[in-house]
Amino acid sequence: MNKDSFRARLRRRERLIGSIVSMAAPETTEILAASGHDWLFIDGEHGPLGPLDLQRMIIGARGVPCVVRPPNHSETEIKRALDVGAAGILVPQVNSAEQAAAIVACAKFPPQGRRGVGVSRANGYGYEVGPYLAQANEETAVIVQAEHIDAVHRIEEMVRVPGLDAIFVGPYDLSASMGKAGQLDDPEVVAAVSHVAKTALAAGLALGYFATSPAAVAPRIAEGFTLLACGVDTLFLRQGAQHMVETLRNAPG
């Protein structure tokens, strides 16, 4: 494995700082990539993004690794994300070892999985199929989200799935599944996140976490979370614009 690949750095548990991108604009990924991000989290679950949008956004990132969250567990969606050049996938709502194993199989070429081979951007539009096949399984990151109480209850089995690289905690959906939507400081929600974290770390997996501000993400670093997604492109735009307007409206004169 290339020691500088996204997957290698993820598995070494390097601190990787990223943000969610949900707008279908390569200019957005280009701007964020230039800001020093280690990776970009392209949200195909909640963002209105098709395969061509994903490809153009990854091209816009100018080499900064992009991890795509497909809308579901679909083999077709996973294959498309990887074929357009994603460094990995981050699959939502994974609640069992069986689901995690099926996702790994979709992301890996035989004999490790069942991913199909076709002409795509990932393999140089057909001109680099051999080299791509030689390294793809080793360099494609497979990350699943533990964002439901069912995943918490089954996390011991999930972390033992071969080929899994990281567990990414989705705190908002997790709290909602516990009947405590948005109550991230509730003791039961805190305990659920802690259980997932300790189990994943003990199994040698990396841990991921999302929050909308550095203040909310930073405390997780001490708990072993290294795959950090902080902020969303739409929020960056709104917050920056709103700050400017409020500053000028309140300026003396």
Stockholm file with secondary structure:
# STOCKHOLM 1.0

chainA/1-253         MNKDSFRARLRRRERLIGSIVSMAAPETTEILAASGHDWLFIDGEHGPLGPLDLQRMIIGARGVPCVVRPPNHSETEIKRALDVGAAGILVPQVNSAEQAAAIVACAKFPPQGRRGVGVSRANGYGYEVGPYLAQANEETAVIVQAEHIDAVHRIEEMVRVPGLDAIFVGPYDLSASMGKAGQLDDPEVVAAVSHVAKTALAAGLALGYFATSPAAVAPRIAEGFTLLACGVDTLFLRQGAQHMVETLRNAPG
#=GR chainA/1-253 SS CCTTSHHHHHHTTCCEEEEEECSSCHHHHHHHHTTTCSEEEEETTTSCCCHHHHHHHHHHTTTSCEEEECSSSCHHHHHHHHHTTCSEEEESCCCSHHHHHHHHHHHSCTTTCCCCCCCCGGGGGGTTHHHHHHHHHHHCEEEEEECSHHHHHTHHHHTTSTTCCEEEECHHHHHHHTTCTTCTTSHHHHHHHHHHHHHHHHTTCEEEEEESSHHHHHHHHTTTCCEEEEEEHHHHHHHHHHHHHHHHHTSCC
#=GC SS_cons         CCTTSHHHHHHTTCCEEEEEECSSCHHHHHHHHTTTCSEEEEETTTSCCCHHHHHHHHHHTTTSCEEEECSSSCHHHHHHHHHTTCSEEEESCCCSHHHHHHHHHHHSCTTTCCCCCCCCGGGGGGTTHHHHHHHHHHHCEEEEEECSHHHHHTHHHHTTSTTCCEEEECHHHHHHHTTCTTCTTSHHHHHHHHHHHHHHHHTTCEEEEEESSHHHHHHHHTTTCCEEEEEEHHHHHHHHHHHHHHHHHTSCC
//
